[in-house]
């Protein structure tokens, strides 16, 4: 086994363990922290797939901004034992059915993974690099990129105008 396989299995076990701990934690703050561990493990998988841009975006957006938002919401909700809803056995059964259905979808997707590997190999292994993404954005998709940048700029100006206090 080479180092890539060892890292893959370590990150996979870490992601599955973190997901199980996230679901089974009684404290919602601990659940959010375990979800951050899962996001870091997924970012490690992106790096192994040579998709550095996705790894960095995943860490910045999900493990950073979204998880901080989740933590603030959980802390502001002031959860206690009296406000916790009662457990329903039908919801547990529905959760098991939904989880089993998701597992079947994953198994069906894994059956076609050889075709995806062949596609990645035919692209020369340069598919996830930031250099390739930038070159594609600024050559093939320069007009949609500039239009979206103007749209984002107008949204930022609109947010400042709406948030500005009236004179």
Secondary structure, 3 states (H helix, E strand, C coil): CCHHHHHHHHHHHHHHHHHHHHHHCCCHHHHHHHHHHHHHHHHHHHHHCCCHHHHHHHHHHHHHHHHHHHHHHHHHHCCCCCCCCCCCHHHHHHHHHHHHHHHHHHHHHHCCHHHHHHHHHHCCCCCCCHHHHHHHHHHCCHHHHHHHHHHHHHHHHHHHHHHCCCC
